[in-house]
């Protein structure tokens, strides 16, 4: 039978990334979404949707950004 030869290729270490996240910011009302409310006489209660943001960076491990 024929001989077969094998060798490694692409044997350099793979680059590894991870997400680095900052703290969530303040909750701010999303004015693009209508408020839901219930009026009782002159007193009214409203509920609305809020949004928060935070900084997200893709970082290469052991190198920095």
N, C-alpha and C positions, 0 to 999 in steps of 0.2 A: 504494500500500500504506500501511497505518497506521503511524504513528510509535510508537516504544516508548521510554519513559524509564526509566532505571535509577538507583538511588541506594544508597549503602552504609547498612547498618543494623547495630546491635549492634557498633559499631566501637571499643568500649572494650577495653583490654587484658585478656586472660583472666588469672584468678588462677592462679598456678602453685604447686603443693605438692610437697614431697619428704619422704622418711622420713629422720629423723635417728636414728641408733642409737648406743647406748653399748657399752662392752666387754662381752663374755660373762663371766658370773659363774662361780664354782666349780662343778665337776661334782658333783652330789649324787645319791646312789643313789635310784632310783625304787622305793619299797617296795611299790607297787601291782602290780609285775610280778614273778612268781616267779623266784627265782634258778635258774640252770642250774649243775649241779655234777657232779663225778665224784669219788667217794671211792676212794682207793687205800690200803687198810689203815687206819691211823689218820690219815693225811694226806689232807686234802680241799682241793680247789681249786674256788672258786666264781666265777662270772661273772654280773654283773647289769647291768641297764640304768640309765643315769644321765640326769639332766636338767640343762640349763643355762638360765639366763634372762638377759635383758638389757633395758634400757629402750629403748623405741621411741616417738618423738614425730613426729606429723605437723606439719610446719612450712610456713607460707606464705612463699614466697620474697620477700626484700627487706622483710619486715615483722616477722618473728619468729614467735612461737607463735600 
